[in-house]
Amino acid sequence: MFTQKSYKKVLPEALCDMLNRNTDSRDCSRAAELGDISPSLVTKLIYRRTTLTENNYKAIVELAKIAKLNCETTIRKAQEDLKSLELLLNVQN
């Protein structure tokens, strides 16, 4: 996900947008714990206030994994809701 060239740079804006959209403060805390850094540093990373380093990249990888799971859950729930709404609308017609 990251190469040596990624270090000492802020995270790409598109990645930060995805992480912000698909995670919450609990997710950031969990990623920080898994990456052995402080939750405030994770927040600084995803708000582009500090740069990626060899010491903090693991937390961002963990946060990306959490965001992916959150996306999958959202999609699954939306598909279930869509089916329920379609059934409801079919009953109404």
Secondary structure as a PSIPRED ss2 file (coil, helix, strand):
# PSIPRED VFORMAT (PSIPRED V4.0)

   1 M C   1.000  0.000  0.000
   2 F C   1.000  0.000  0.000
   3 T C   1.000  0.000  0.000
   4 Q H   0.000  1.000  0.000
   5 K H   0.000  1.000  0.000
   6 S H   0.000  1.000  0.000
   7 Y C   1.000  0.000  0.000
   8 K C   1.000  0.000  0.000
   9 K C   1.000  0.000  0.000
  10 V C   1.000  0.000  0.000
  11 L C   1.000  0.000  0.000
  12 P C   1.000  0.000  0.000
  13 E H   0.000  1.000  0.000
  14 A H   0.000  1.000  0.000
  15 L H   0.000  1.000  0.000
  16 C H   0.000  1.000  0.000
  17 D H   0.000  1.000  0.000
  18 M H   0.000  1.000  0.000
  19 L H   0.000  1.000  0.000
  20 N H   0.000  1.000  0.000
  21 R H   0.000  1.000  0.000
  22 N H   0.000  1.000  0.000
  23 T C   1.000  0.000  0.000
  24 D C   1.000  0.000  0.000
  25 S H   0.000  1.000  0.000
  26 R H   0.000  1.000  0.000
  27 D H   0.000  1.000  0.000
  28 C H   0.000  1.000  0.000
  29 S H   0.000  1.000  0.000
  30 R H   0.000  1.000  0.000
  31 A H   0.000  1.000  0.000
  32 A H   0.000  1.000  0.000
  33 E H   0.000  1.000  0.000
  34 L H   0.000  1.000  0.000
  35 G H   0.000  1.000  0.000
  36 D C   1.000  0.000  0.000
  37 I C   1.000  0.000  0.000
  38 S C   1.000  0.000  0.000
  39 P H   0.000  1.000  0.000
  40 S H   0.000  1.000  0.000
  41 L H   0.000  1.000  0.000
  42 V H   0.000  1.000  0.000
  43 T H   0.000  1.000  0.000
  44 K H   0.000  1.000  0.000
  45 L H   0.000  1.000  0.000
  46 I H   0.000  1.000  0.000
  47 Y C   1.000  0.000  0.000
  48 R C   1.000  0.000  0.000
  49 R C   1.000  0.000  0.000
  50 T C   1.000  0.000  0.000
  51 T C   1.000  0.000  0.000
  52 L C   1.000  0.000  0.000
  53 T C   1.000  0.000  0.000
  54 E C   1.000  0.000  0.000
  55 N C   1.000  0.000  0.000
  56 N C   1.000  0.000  0.000
  57 Y H   0.000  1.000  0.000
  58 K H   0.000  1.000  0.000
  59 A H   0.000  1.000  0.000
  60 I H   0.000  1.000  0.000
  61 V H   0.000  1.000  0.000
  62 E H   0.000  1.000  0.000
  63 L H   0.000  1.000  0.000
  64 A H   0.000  1.000  0.000
  65 K H   0.000  1.000  0.000
  66 I H   0.000  1.000  0.000
  67 A H   0.000  1.000  0.000
  68 K H   0.000  1.000  0.000
  69 L H   0.000  1.000  0.000
  70 N H   0.000  1.000  0.000
  71 C H   0.000  1.000  0.000
  72 E H   0.000  1.000  0.000
  73 T H   0.000  1.000  0.000
  74 T H   0.000  1.000  0.000
  75 I H   0.000  1.000  0.000
  76 R H   0.000  1.000  0.000
  77 K H   0.000  1.000  0.000
  78 A H   0.000  1.000  0.000
  79 Q H   0.000  1.000  0.000
  80 E H   0.000  1.000  0.000
  81 D H   0.000  1.000  0.000
  82 L H   0.000  1.000  0.000
  83 K H   0.000  1.000  0.000
  84 S H   0.000  1.000  0.000
  85 L H   0.000  1.000  0.000
  86 E H   0.000  1.000  0.000
  87 L H   0.000  1.000  0.000
  88 L H   0.000  1.000  0.000
  89 L H   0.000  1.000  0.000
  90 N H   0.000  1.000  0.000
  91 V H   0.000  1.000  0.000
  92 Q H   0.000  1.000  0.000
  93 N C   1.000  0.000  0.000
